[in-house]
């Protein structure tokens, strides 16, 4: 009985070591960046710079890179099905996110004219994206249509 328990504990320890080894191998490129694809690398770095590092100059640069990539590589548009559900294409989603957060970054570095232009572009060109509503609210604050909630 004791030997069986010891074997089970050893097997569990070996399994845990294998899992930890798999997760901690820095040279295993096959899985380390699989969650990032294309422009999402820039978008990921931009969100990290904005939210985690609060480095808004770097965030601005990364959001610009992400936006440029999405505009150059995405031709698929957002579509509405017959049932009324909205299918936001990945390029459209990346463009909308990049525009919105680039505008927010511009606000942080006190370039509100550029932010307003991006918010307006987002509202006009990505009407079905959820961030267009947030952009409309931000524009309303700028133009005095509602009080700021920040």
C-alpha positions in Angstrom: 0.0 0.0 0.0 2.7 2.4 1.0 4.7 1.6 -2.2 1.6 2.2 -4.4 1.1 5.6 -2.8 4.8 6.5 -3.3 4.6 5.5 -6.9 1.5 7.6 -7.4 3.2 10.6 -5.8 6.3 10.2 -7.9 4.2 10.0 -11.1 2.3 13.2 -10.1 5.6 14.9 -9.4 7.0 13.9 -12.7 3.9 15.1 -14.5 4.2 18.5 -12.7 7.9 18.7 -13.6 7.0 18.0 -17.3 4.3 20.6 -17.3 6.6 23.2 -15.7 9.4 22.3 -18.1 7.1 22.7 -21.1 6.0 26.1 -19.9 9.4 27.4 -18.9 11.4 26.5 -22.0 12.3 29.9 -23.4 13.6 28.4 -26.6 10.4 26.6 -27.5 9.2 29.0 -30.2 6.4 26.7 -31.4 4.1 27.7 -28.6 5.5 30.9 -27.0 3.9 33.4 -29.3 1.1 31.3 -30.9 -1.5 33.6 -29.4 0.0 36.6 -31.4 -0.7 36.7 -35.1 0.2 39.5 -37.5 -0.7 42.9 -36.3 -1.7 41.6 -32.9 2.0 41.7 -32.0 2.0 45.5 -32.3 -1.5 45.7 -30.7 -0.3 43.5 -27.8 2.8 45.7 -27.3 0.6 48.8 -27.6 -1.8 47.7 -24.9 1.1 46.7 -22.7 2.7 50.1 -23.1 -0.6 51.9 -22.5 -2.1 49.9 -19.6 0.9 48.3 -17.9 3.8 50.6 -18.5 1.7 53.8 -18.9 4.2 54.8 -21.6 1.9 56.7 -23.9 4.5 57.8 -26.4 5.4 54.1 -27.0 1.8 53.1 -27.0 1.1 55.8 -29.7 3.9 54.3 -31.9 2.7 50.7 -31.4 -1.0 51.6 -32.1 0.2 53.4 -35.3 2.0 50.3 -36.4 -0.9 48.0 -35.6 -3.3 50.3 -37.5 -1.0 50.5 -40.6 -0.7 46.7 -40.6 -4.4 46.2 -40.3 -5.1 48.7 -43.1 -2.5 47.1 -45.4 -3.4 43.5 -44.8 -7.1 43.4 -44.2 -9.7 43.5 -46.9 -12.5 41.6 -45.2 -15.4 43.8 -43.9 -17.7 43.4 -41.0 -20.9 41.8 -42.0 -24.5 41.5 -40.7 -26.2 38.2 -41.2 -29.8 37.7 -42.1 -30.6 37.0 -38.5 -29.2 40.4 -37.5 -26.0 39.1 -35.8 -22.9 41.1 -36.4 -19.7 39.4 -37.5 -16.8 41.8 -37.0 -13.9 40.8 -39.2 -10.4 40.5 -37.6 -8.9 43.3 -39.8 -11.9 45.6 -39.0 -11.6 44.7 -35.3 -7.9 45.5 -35.2 -8.4 48.8 -37.0 -11.2 49.8 -34.7 -9.2 48.9 -31.6 -6.1 50.6 -32.9 -7.9 53.8 -33.8 -9.8 54.0 -30.5 -6.7 53.4 -28.3 -4.5 55.5 -30.4 -7.0 58.3 -29.9 -6.9 57.7 -26.1 -3.1 57.7 -26.3 -3.2 61.0 -28.1 -5.3 62.4 -25.3 -2.7 61.3 -22.7 0.0 63.1 -24.6 -2.2 66.2 -25.0 -2.8 66.0 -28.8 -6.6 66.3 -28.6 -7.0 67.4 -32.3 -5.5 64.1 -33.5 -7.7 62.2 -31.0 -10.9 63.9 -32.2 -10.1 63.0 -35.8 -9.5 59.4 -34.9 -12.7 59.2 -32.8 -14.7 60.7 -35.7 -13.1 58.3 -38.2 -13.9 55.4 -35.9 -17.6 56.5 -35.7 -17.8 57.0 -39.5 -16.0 53.9 -40.7 -16.6 51.3 -38.0 -20.2 51.9 -37.1 -20.9 48.3 -36.2 -17.9 48.0 -33.9 -18.6 48.3 -30.2 -15.9 50.9 -29.8 -17.7 53.3 -32.1 -20.2 53.9 -29.2 -17.3 54.7 -26.9 -15.9 57.0 -29.5 -19.3 58.8 -29.8 -19.3 59.3 -26.0 -15.8 60.7 -26.1 -16.8 63.1 -28.9 -19.9 64.2 -27.0 -17.7 65.2 -24.1 -15.4 67.3 -26.4 -18.3 69.1 -28.0 -20.2 69.6 -24.7 -23.1 67.3 -25.3 -22.7 65.4 -22.1 -20.6 65.7 -18.9 -17.3 63.8 -18.6 -17.5 60.5 -16.7 -13.8 60.2 -16.1 
